[in-house]
Amino acid sequence: MLVLGAGLQGSACAYDLLQNPAVTEVRLADLHVGTIAPFLAPFSGPRLIPTPLDVRDREAVLALMRECDAVMCALPYYFNLEMTRLAIEAGAHYCDLGGNTDIVFQQRALEPEAAARGVSIIPDCGLAPGMVNILAQHGIDQLDEVSAVRMFVGGLPQNPEPPLNYQIVYSLEGALDYYTTMSWVLRDGQRAQVTPLSEIEPVDFPAPLGTLEAFHTAGGLSTMPFRYEGRIPTMEYKTLRYPGHAHIMAAIRELGLLDLQPIDVKGHRVVPRDAFVTAVTPKLKKPGGHDVVALRVVVEGTKDGRPARLGWEVIDRYDAEHGISAMMRTTGYSLSITAQMQVAGETGRGKVCTPDECIPPARYIEELGRRGIEVRAI
């Protein structure tokens, strides 16, 4: 198995792969692999091989992919399309964490090439998009008619600190993309775009989480609004945070601090978002901070002519024994589960599909449970 990216999610993915004795070798590839995560150290040896790799070196990437059964991409989303092309050329199954729906549609256009090589390509395989979409599809499949699908996910500190009550649990750049990109929803059965950080609503969870706030962000629905346009009246995805977060972030955005166009600062050209990320990262990184992931998916409609409602909830916490965050468990492990299903032939070959289209939900929920991630019906 080849894992591209030795950051938080790639390291968690590699760790999960190594729990399966059938996985004989994990190549963890990154530009810099001098220091691996502490929880991976016991595995360093014949089964775990940290591998220096510049993913812009096409031939080097192809050479590695040709030696593997499957590729898991935990790189920033803008590498996903090229890594998909190379995996198909190498004849390896491929999955990634996705997050950019436009790129997913470009990946889907590669299905003829994937079919010719007999490989499975599955983008958007993390927590959101990923886990939430599989659970939503699970509900859609069980109802005769669906009137509304609502998804909520948040990665939160267990001990929030003002002013943002937030800590970095994955790429801050990625989070800011979601805060600044228009979000697709279904309204009256039609696709529409809404402003991120808008339509704030309270969502109650069991103590100690309590009442959280939910607001629109991009990417979580993946391609589902396109597939279900005209068939499901309401579909939306919202991010969960502690109350007050969205208001502060919206103000920061409106002040231009998240803009990508360079501005002149005392004779130097500076990208406001780069300056913002550089300034706040030290304050939002909590090396000893324990996180929690909260997820809720609700599907409403009818079954046998009667109103019906199906729902699932996940509350997962930092793994203190191994030093693995809840976000790494729910995202990195999800990527690993997907790849293992691909190799086992459980997702179909020669297809390019999102997880909700090809991951068997009961098996997926079972695999999460084996890792201590409980999907509870509500």
Buried (B, 14 or more C-beta within 10 A) or exposed (E): BBBBBBBBBBBBBBBBBBEEEEBEBBBBBBEEBEEBBEBBEEBEEEBBBBBEBEBEEEEBBBEBBBEBBBBBBBBBBEBBBBBBBBBBBBBBBBBBBBBBBEBBEBBBEBBEBBBEBEBBBBBBBBBBBBBBBBBBBBBBEBBEBBBBBBBBBBBBBBBBEEEBBBBBBBBBEBBBBBBBBEBBBBBEEEBBBBBBBEBBEEBEBEEEBEEBBBBBBBBBBBBBBBBBBEEBBBBBBBBBBBEBBBEBBBEBBEEEBBBEEEEEEEEEEEEBBEEBBEEBEEEBEBEEBBBBBBBBBBBBBEEEEEEBBBBBBBBBBBBEEBEBBBBBBBBBBBBBBBBBBBBEEBBEEBBBBBBBBBBBBEBBBEBBEEBEBEBEEE
